[in-house]
């Protein structure tokens, strides 16, 4: 979950990255997908549908098989297939889902932090915590960066826009 108070501006999110920590193990992840969702919630629960706050997540990235070989202490991430139009007003949920892997993983949490939450759901092909409906909330702090193409003019504007640059 990314809070609106984290000063993420409105715009099209086109890429999501994490800062890898510790030793990384390359691997293949199957039916690997990212979803984004606006939400009014300020903290996660262990029930995914509750976290959406009545909104619907949007799939922005999908690979039948996704090979991840993150390098420790470097950024790694994914260019979205479809940009997500973040409104800049709501909090933002970012979900990573996969259905099985060959035991690869990229360890991305850096520290524990009260108030920042991750809701984990499954490891490998053995469902944990009530997958696919429930997860377990953790207080891991992920170092993430988001690539956004900000909206220079509100999409509701009419007429011509003149710009001056120095």
HURAFEN-V676490 format. One record per pair of residues at least 4 apart in sequence whose ideal C-beta (glycine too) atoms are under 6 Angstrom apart, sorted by the first residue. I is the first residue (numbers start at 0). J is the second residue. If there is no record, write none. Layout:
{{I & J} {I & J}}
This chain:
{{0 & 43} {0 & 92} {0 & 116} {1 & 5} {1 & 91} {2 & 90} {3 & 90} {8 & 87} {8 & 149} {9 & 85} {9 & 86} {9 & 87} {9 & 150} {10 & 147} {10 & 148} {10 & 149} {10 & 150} {11 & 82} {11 & 84} {11 & 148} {12 & 83} {12 & 85} {12 & 145} {12 & 147} {13 & 79} {13 & 82} {13 & 146} {14 & 76} {14 & 78} {14 & 146} {15 & 76} {15 & 145} {16 & 74} {16 & 76} {16 & 144} {17 & 107} {17 & 141} {17 & 143} {18 & 74} {18 & 142} {19 & 23} {19 & 69} {19 & 71} {19 & 73} {19 & 75} {19 & 105} {19 & 107} {20 & 106} {20 & 109} {21 & 106} {23 & 69} {23 & 71} {23 & 105} {24 & 103} {24 & 104} {25 & 68} {25 & 103} {26 & 100} {26 & 101} {26 & 102} {26 & 103} {27 & 64} {27 & 66} {27 & 101} {28 & 65} {28 & 97} {28 & 100} {29 & 64} {29 & 98} {29 & 99} {30 & 98} {31 & 62} {31 & 65} {31 & 97} {32 & 58} {32 & 61} {32 & 96} {33 & 59} {33 & 60} {33 & 95} {34 & 56} {34 & 58} {34 & 94} {35 & 57} {35 & 59} {35 & 83} {35 & 93} {36 & 51} {36 & 54} {36 & 56} {36 & 92} {37 & 54} {37 & 89} {38 & 51} {38 & 52} {38 & 89} {38 & 90} {38 & 92} {39 & 52} {40 & 50} {40 & 52} {43 & 50} {43 & 116} {43 & 118} {43 & 136} {44 & 49} {45 & 133} {45 & 134} {45 & 135} {45 & 136} {46 & 133} {50 & 92} {57 & 83} {59 & 79} {59 & 81} {59 & 83} {60 & 77} {60 & 79} {60 & 80} {67 & 105} {69 & 75} {69 & 105} {99 & 124} {107 & 141} {108 & 139} {108 & 141} {109 & 140} {109 & 142} {110 & 140} {111 & 138} {112 & 140} {115 & 140} {116 & 136} {117 & 137} {117 & 139} {118 & 134} {118 & 136} {119 & 134} {119 & 135} {120 & 130} {120 & 134} {121 & 126} {121 & 127} {121 & 130} {126 & 130} {128 & 133} {128 & 134} {128 & 135} {129 & 133} {152 & 156} {152 & 160}}
